[in-house]
């Protein structure tokens, strides 16, 4: 992930993702784990984000966008933020699932949604119910219960006055859930997604494959998959295999100058 200035964030043709949420919800940790390949433990003692931080994600022709990481204290204003929202495709709002009750976080989310939708009705919204790695979330039933509670309270006042796409994800930086969630977020920014899905569907139809994913190998985000519903276990398996291939390539692969990386005995 490359650093980007504020002028780059508003550049024509660049897709944008806004990352918002309360203080200490885990926004910066998510970015560093997903896009900078840091381990979750390396993000435990990050300094709080003091100002909006833009960063460019430029992996390939399909995966090029900018993420704006907003501090929890940021208040969106008509005088400064309309240009940013006008170029935004997805707003990602992070709610700390371990910080009950969720009244303050939900109220903040409603303000961001209403403000951004007024400026750009084409924005879609992804709500990350984050940090589901605590002891109280050992049960899948409890995770679903928390997700339904937050969804009901958030949509209570806005579903009748805002016509937009909302998706809710239970996530943690300690497993694959955050990568799966961001895979679905990134796919919204890819105009060729339907064509890619058709190609993958054609591939599995004419081969003995059960599933097909198109991965960004570095971030382990899948840019597209075949039209079947995504199975988290198959995604985790593919993701783990990518890690194995990368690790083996680092040992036995070729360097840029054409020499082998392996220096052990024959």
N, C-alpha and C positions, 0 to 999 in steps of 0.2 A: 504494500500500500504506500503510495507516494504522497508526500505532503502537497497541499494545494493552497493557494492564496484565495482570499475572498473574491478577487476578480475572476479566478478560474471557475469558482463555484457557480457564477452566473453566466458562464460562457454558453453561447448558442449551441444547441444540439446535444449538450451533455445532460444525461439523465441524473436525477438527484433523489437521494433518500435522506429524510430528516429523522434523526434519532432523538427522541424526547423522553422525558420521564422525571420523576422526583429525584431529589438528591440521594446519592448512594444506591440507586436502583440497580446499578451494574452495567450502565450503557457503555462506558469506555472499556470495561473488561470484555464485553461482548465483541467489540471491534478488534481488540488486540488478539483475542483468542481465534476469531474467525479469519481475519484478514492479515494479521501479522505473525501468525504461527506461534504465539506465546502460549506457554502452559497456563492453565487456570491458576496455579499457585503463584506464578510470577505477577499476577494482577491483584493480589490480595491487599497490597499497600500502595495503590496508586493514589496520587494526589487528586483531589476533586477538580473537575473541569471548571475553570474560572470564566471562560468565554466561549462562544461558539467556535468549534474547531472543524474546518473543512479538511477532508482527505480524499484523494483520488484513488479509486480502485480501477486498475487498468491491467487486466489479465490477458485479454484477447479481444478480437473484434466484437464478440457477443457480450462480453462481460466488461463493460466500461461505464462507470458511473461515479458519482461523488456522494460521499456521506457527510452530513453536517451533524456533528455531535454537540447537542445543546446542553448547557448546565441546567441542573434542576431548578435553579433560581431564575432562569430566563423568563421574562414576560414578553409575549409577542405584542407588537405594536403596529398600528396602521402606518406609521411614519417610516418604519425601517424594514419590515419583513415581507410586504406584499411581493416584491420582486423574487425573493427566495421561493415562496410558495407557488408562484406562477410557473416556475421551472421544475417543480417537484412532482414525481410520479407516485411515491409511497411515503407516508408518514408512519414511522414505527414508534409506538409508545410502550415504554417498559415499565411494568408494575412489579414491585418487589412482593412476591407471594408470602414472604415471611413477616411482612410489616402489616399486621392486622390492627385495626380495621382498615379497609381500603378507601374510606370516605374521601380523604384528601387527594389521593392519587386519582381516583375516578373523577373528582371535580376538576382537577387539572387537565385530565384527558379530554373531558367534555369541552373545556375552553379552547384547547388546541384544535380539536376537531371542528368546532363551530367556526373558529377564526379562519382556519385554512380552507374549509369548504366554501366559505363565502368568497374567498379569493379565487379558488380553483376547484370547481365541482368535480373535476376528473380525478382528483387524488383518491387513492385507495388507502385503507388503514389496516395496519397489522398491530395487534395488541399482544405483547409478549408478557405472559404471566411467568415471571422469571424467578430464579433461585428455588426451584422445586426439588432441591437436593437435600433439604433438611430432614431431620428424623420424622417430622410430622407428615412428610410426603411419601413415606414408604408404600402406602396403599394407592393403587391407581384410582380407586373409587374416590379417595379424598381429593386427588388432583382434579378429577372431573367435577367434583362438587365445588371446589374453589373456582374453577374456570366458569362454571355455570353461574355462580354467584356474582362474579365480576362482570360477566357478560350481561346478565339481567339488569344489574344496577347501572351499567354504562349506557345500555340501549334504552333504558326506561324513558328518558326525556328526549332523546335525539332521533329515535327510529322513525318518528312521524314527520320530522322536519328536515331530515338529511337523507338524501338518496345517494348512498355511496356503498362501496364494497368493504365489508369488515371481516377480518379473519383473526381468530384467537389461537394462540399457541402456548403450551406449557413448555418452558425451556430451562436449561441449565448449561453452564459452560463446562460441566464435568462429564457430560455424555454427548451423544450425537443429536440431541433434540435441538440445540441452537443452530447446528449446521443444516438440519432439515428445514427449520423455520426460515432461515435466511435463503435457502434454496428456493423456497416458494416465493419469497419476497423478490429475489433477483429475477425470477422468471417473469414477473409482471413488467419488467423493464425491457424485455426482449421481444421486439415486434415479430421476429421469425419463429416464435415458440411453436405455433401450430404446425408449421412446416417441419420443424425438427422432430416433433412428436410423431408426425406421419412417417418420417424416415425411419425412426426407431421402431415404430409399429411394423413397417414393411420388413425391417431387419429380422425381428423375432418371428414374423409370419413365415419367412422363407429360410429359417434356420432352426436349429434345435434349442435356441436360447429361451429361457423362461422369462427373463426380464432384460431390459436394456436401459442404461443410464448414460448420459453425456456429462462427464465430470470436468470441472476445473480441478486439476490434480493438486494444486498447491493449497487451495482453501478447502477442498473436499465438498464444495457446493456442487450439486448436480444442476446443470443448466437446463436440462430437459430429461424426460423419461418417456417410456412408452405409455399409451393411454390407460393402462391398468392402474387401479388405485395403488398408491405407493405403500409398500410393505416396509416398515421401519427396520425389521430384521435383515431383509435383503440389502437395504441401503447401508446398514451398519457393516455387513459383511464386505460389500464393495469398498466402503470407506477404509476398513481395516486392511484390505488387500492393497489399496493404493499406498498406504503407509509402508507396507512390506516392500513393495516394488521400489519406492523412493529410497528406503533404507538400503536395499541391496544395490541399487544404482549408485548410491554415494560411495559404496565400497568397491564394486566391480565395474562401474560404468566408465565411460570415456570422458576425459576433461575436454575443455574447449580447444586445447592445442592438439587434441588427437591422441594423447597418451592415456594409458589406463590409470584409474585411481588406486588399483590394488597394488600394494607394496610388500605383501607377505611373501613367504617362501613358495616355490612352485609345488 
